[in-house]
Amino acid sequence: MNSTLLKVLVSTMALVGSFTSARAADLTPAEAQAIAEEGLIYGLPIVMNYAVMYEYAVDKNSGQYKAPFNQIKNEARVFTYEDTAIVTPNSDTPYSLAWLDLRAEPMVLSVPAVPKERYYSVMLCDGNTFNYGYIGQRATGPAAGAYLVVGPGWNGETPAGIKEVFHSSTHFSLAAYRTQLFNPEDMPNVVKVQSGYKIQPLSAYLKKPAPPAAPAIDFPPINNELAKTRFWEYLAFSLPFAPAGPEEAAIRAKLEKLAAAMKSATPELKAAVAEGMKQGEAKIKQYLDTEMKTINGWKAGDLFGDRAFYNGNWLLRAAAATGGIYGNDTVEAVYPMARTLANGETLDGSKHQYTLTFPAGQLPPVDAFWSVTMYDGKTQLLIKNPMNRYLINSPMLPSMKQNADGSLTIYIQRESPGAAMEANWLPAPDGPIYLVLRLYWPQATPPSILPVGEGTWQPPAIVKVK
């Protein structure tokens, strides 16, 4: 750990709260290492979320900027390789995104009536990366409605006309809208749905005077490199906007103790903190490598949920954010992921060609739709390719070619399989491959992928053909 990071740890962790009078001698290197490891695991999703919020809602020059707080940004397009703020973004559903500042007052989210055959969802995810609520076809149905999103400590009465109240555990929160696109020609219909998404302060909804504005905030700049070298600073900045739940008391007390001890840290203590952070990162990677359910080479898990779902399991939360921040609860979507063949051999588009074949009558069982998306194995971002094709999904089935036995084969390779089979081609990168199979609104009854890893339906193995 460099000296700048250590200074940051000392100076900025004071933002967390009132420190004890601990001295360096009160914390052994072994204790410091353990706290740094746990703190990295606990804080990583919070810092990752702050980085996305900064790019999307604060820094107008980030290249990824969407809109100011409490305004919705509708994307009349799907994500491409040029979208880099979020790892493993989906390219099935044009996004509408709104970052909510709930400090001054709650916000009212209104949605239009959406035909039941068109999947849409609004995922509410707070600064702790807790998915604390859903609006959409599965959760609330196709009818129009108004919903109230409130911040920590709000205990007002539910206004007339509000269908449901959602409680964010943090003062800043994300509303991520996904609206299904059937094909490129369908975009005007998606835009029509998006135009019905509205956000307004509760005071405006009630036609009452607005309360005093919340104080302005000097948000510290962040990028991928700064998130590593100034990790503790961003965590300390974020925590005051995230009042601690009961299950967070222990880790926050440990972080206070570590920060106090670092005020007069010995070189040995500093080295212990650096080692602890490395071990935290290694534990997260190990979890994704070994603790997920393995199904025919695909890895899947029940990774995303609300505060009660995680119940203080910070390693699970960190693994979820690292695997693909802002993922859905399994009832909304399941994400089998593949980096290797079933035998453990790394998928590599520069060396081999692969196929993925769904037997006749055994396509992914969903109540909405499914897709297979290609990512660069190193960055987990969509890849530039001559077809501008980042996925194959169920709406594309009419244009794809089935095998004689009724099965469906997807060709996973860098070069085209030829004009006759190009409709079934998923272009691969010139290097490591990362595939994500998405099942939106997975069937709850057999055949089903649920419970994840134990369901009656399993994704077929990827096969190396050349």
N, C-alpha and C positions, 0 to 999 in steps of 0.2 A: 504494500500500500504506500503510495507516495505521500510526501509531507503535506501537500495541498489537501488531500482527502482527509488526513488526520486532523488538520486544522478545521476542516468543515465539520467533522464529527464532533469536535469539541464545541465549536461556536454555535452550530445550528441546532444541535439536539436540545438546546435550552428551550427551543420553541415547543417541545413536547409538554413541558410542565415544570413544576418546581422540583429541582433536583435535591437529593439528599446531600449531606456533607461528606460524601464518600471521597476517599483519597485513593491514589493509585495502589497503595499498600492494601486497601480493602478488597482488591480484586486480583486474584492470581491470574497468570497468563492462561491457564487451562480454563478458568471461568470466563475470561474475556473471549477466548476463542469460541467457547460454546455459545455465548450470548451473540457474538457476531454471526455465527452460523444460523442460529435461530432467527435473528433479526433480519438477515438477508432473505431467508425463506418467507418470513412474515411480510416483509416490506416490498418485495419485488413486484407483485401485482399492483400495489398501490402506486409505485413509481412508474410502472409501465402505463397505467391508466393516465397518470398525470402527463406523461409524454404525449399521448394521443390527444388528450384534451388541449394541451398547449398548441399542438400543430393545427388542430381542427377549429378551435374557438378563440385563441388568443393571438397567435402570431400570423398576421395577415400576409406576411412574406414567406411563410413556411413552404409554399408550394403545395401544401395539402389543406390549406385553410378552407373551411366550409361556411360558417356564419357566426355572428356574435352569440353570446349566451341568450337563451330564451327565444331564439329564432330557429326555424326549421330550414334545412337545406335539402331540397329534393334533387336527386341525381337522375336525370333522364337518360341514363346509360347504366351499363353494368361495369364493374371494376375491371381494370386491365393491369398489365405489367407496370404501368406508370403510377399506380397507386401503391405507395410504399409505407404508409404510416402504420398499417395494421398487417401483421403476418397472417398468412393463410386466409385472405379475404374471400368471400364467396363471389362468384360471377354469374349467379343464377338470378338474383333478385336485385333490381335497382334499389339502392339504399336511399332512405331519407334519414337525416341525422339531426338531432337537436341536443345540444348541451344545455342543461338546466342549472340556473343559479337560484337555489331555493332559500337563500338567506333572508330576503326581505319578505317574501310571501310565497305560498304554494302556486303551482302552475296547473292550468286546466288543459288537458290534451283531448281534442275532439277528432273523431274519425268518421268518415262517411259510411254509408251502406256500401258493402263490397260484395259482388256476386259470389255465392258460396263456392263456385268452381275455381275462383282465383284465390290462391293462398296469399295471406298477408299476416304479418305479425308485428307488434311493437314490443320489443324487449326493453325493459327498464333495468338498467345496470348502474349501480352507484360506484363511488370512488373506492370502495372496498372490493370491487368486482363481484358483488353479490347481485344475482338476478332476483330482484324483489317483486317482480310482477310482469304480467303479460296482458296485452290487448290483441285481439285478432281472431281469425277463423276458429282456431282450436279453443282458445281461452274464453272468448266472449261472444263468438258468433259473427254472422255477417251484417247485423244491424248497425245503424249509426249510433253513436253515443258519445258522452262527455265523461272524462275520468280525471280525478284530482290526484296530483303528485305532490306530496308534502315532504319537507325536510325534517331533520332531527328536532324533537321537542314540540312539534306542532300538535295541538290537541283540540282544535276547533270542531265545530259541528259540521256535519256533511251537508253542503248546500243542496237545495232542491235542484233536480235535474242531473245530479252527478250519479253515475251508475256504480262507481267503486272508488275507494280511496287507496292509494299506494304510498307506502312509507319508505322513503330513502333513508339509509343509515348515515349518509353524508350530505353536506350542503351543496355539493356539485354532483350532478348525475347525468347519465346518458340515456336518451330515448333513441333506440335504433330500430328503424322501420325497414321491413323487408317486404317488397311487393313483387309477386311472381310475374315474370315476363315469359310468355309462351313462345315467342319468336321475334325476330327483329321488327316485323311489320306490326307487332302488337304494342310497340312502345307508346303510341298515342293513347291507348287505353290505360296503360300504366300511369301516364302523366295525368289523365283525368282522375284516377284514384288519388294520386299524390296531391292534387290540387285541393282535395277535401280534407287533408291533414291540417289541423289548425292547433296553434299553441297561443295561450293568452294568460296573463296573470289572473289570479282569483278575483282581485278587485275589479278588473275589467269585465270578467264574466258576470259579476254581481252588479256591475254598473255603479260602483262606489269609488270614492277617492282612493288613490294608491297610497300605501304606507310610505314612510321615508325610505329612500334608496339605501341599499347596503353600502358599506364603505368600499372605496376603490381598493384594488389589490395590485401590488407590484409582483406579477408572476415571474419567477426566475426562469430565464431561457433554458431550454433543454433540447438535446438531440441525442442520438444513440451513444455517442462517445461520452458526452457529459453525464448521461444516465449511469455510466459505469464509474467515472472518476469522481462524481459528486453525488453518489447514490444516497448517502446519509442526509445530505442537505435537502434533497427532494422529498425524502421520507419525512423529515422533520417539518418541512413546509406543509405537507399534505395532512398530517395527523390532526392539527387543530380544527380542520374542517370535517373530521371524522370522529365524533365522540366515541369513546371506547365502550364496547359492549362488555358484559361480564366476563366473557371468555378471553378478552384482550387484556385484562388487568395485569396478569402475570408477565406477559411479554413486554408490555409497556414499562412496567416497573424495572425489568431487567435492562431495557434500553436506557432508561434514566441512569441506572447504576453504571452502565458502561460509559455513557457520555461524561458523567462526573469523574470517573476514574481516569479518562483520557486527558483530563486537564493537566495532569502531571505524569503522563505515561512514560514508562521506561521503553527503551528500544525493544526489549523482550515482549512487553505488552503490545506494542504496536505491531510487531511481527505476528503475534497471536491473533490479533484482530484480522489482519490480512489473510491469514491461513483459514480462519473461521469463515470468511466470506467465500473463499475458494471451495471449502467443503460444502457450504450451502448450495452453491451452484452445482457441484457434483451430485449432491443428493437429489436435486430436482431432475437432473438428467437421468440419474439412475432410476428414479421413479417412473419416468416416461418409458425407459427401456425395459424395466422388469416388472412393474406393478400393474400395468395395463393388462386387460384380457387379450390373449393372442388367439385369433381365429383365422386359420388358414393363412398365416403370415400377416394378417391385418391386426393392428392394435386398436382396441376400443375401450372406453371406460365411461363411467358415470362421473363426469368431472365438474359440471357446472350446476350452480344452484344458489339458494339464498343463505342468509346467516345460519339458519337452523340446519341446513344441509351440510355446511362445512363444520359447524360446531367446534371451531378452534383447530381444525385440521389444516394448518397453514401450508403443509407440504402438498396436500391435495390441491389447494387453491393456487399455489405457485406453479405446480405442474400444469394445471388447466390453462393459466395465463400464458405460460411458455409454449404450450402446444398450440394455442390459438385463442388469444384473448377475445372476450365477448362471445364465446360459444353459448349455445342454447342449453337449457335443461333437456334431459333425454326425452321427456314427453313431447317436446317441441321438435327436436332434431337429434339424431345420433350421427357420430362422425368416425367411422372406422378409418384409420390412417395406415399407410404402408410406405416403408422405406426399403424393405427387403422382400425377398421371396420367402416362402414358407420355411426354407432351409436356412434362412439367415443371411443369404448372399445379398449384398447391397444392390439395389436397383440403380442402373447406370445407363443413361441414354447414349453415352459416347461409345459404349462397348457392345450393347446388346439390344435386341428387339423383344417385346413382350406382348402377350395377349391376356385379356380378361374376358372369360366367357360365362355368361349367365345361361344355365340350362333352360330348356323350354318350360315355360310356366313358373320360373323361379326368379323373376326380376325382383328387385328390392320391394318388400311389402310396405306400402305407405298410403296414407290418406290424403297426401298432398302430392309431392313429387320427389324424385331422387336425382342425383348427379354424381359424376366422377370428375374431379378437378385435378389438373396437373400443376405442380409447383416445382420451383428450383429447390433441390435438396439441401442446398447450402443456406439460402436466404428465406425459404418458405414463402416466396413471393411468386406471383404469376409470371410466366415466361413469355417473352416476345417470340412470335413464330409466324411463318408466312401465311397461315390460315386465319390469323387473329382468333384462333379457337383455343379457349382455355379449359373447356370442359365438354363432356357429353352428358346430356340429361334426358329425362323421360319425355319432355315435349318434343325432342328430336327423333323419337322412335319412328314416326311415319316415314322419315327420309332415310332411315338406316336399313341395311340389308341383313336379313336373318339367314342363318344357315339352313340347310335342307331339313334338319331335324327340329327346326323351330327355335334353336338356341340363338343367342346374340353374342357376337364376338367384337370386342373393342381392341383396336390395334394401337399399342403403346410403343411408339418409336420416333426417332428423330426425323427420318425421311418418310415421304408419303408411301403407303402400301400399294399405290397405283390408283388410277382413276376409278376403277370398278369398286374399290373398297374405301375410297377416301371419306365417304360419309361416316364411316366407323373409325376414323383415325383420330387419336388424341395425341397431338404433337408433344414430343418429349424434349427435355433440355440436352445440351451437349455436356452431360455430366450427371451427378447424382439426382435421383428422382424422388419426389415426395408426393404421394397420391392421397387424396381425401375423398372418401365415398360419403356423400351426405344423404341422409334419409329424413326428409321433412315430414313431420307429423307421422312418425312410424306407427303402424298398426299396433293396437294394444292387444289384439287377440291373434292366435296362431293363424297363419304363419307370421311370426314377428321376431324382430331382432331383440325385443325386450323380454326379460331383463338382459341388459347388455352382457354378452358373453355366455348367456345361458338360454337364449331364445331358441325357438324352433327353426328360425331362418338364419343362415350364416352366409357371409360374403364368400364367393368362390376365390380360390387361390389364383394369384398372378402366375403366369407360365412364361418361362424364357424359351423363345423359339429360335433364336439365332444369336 
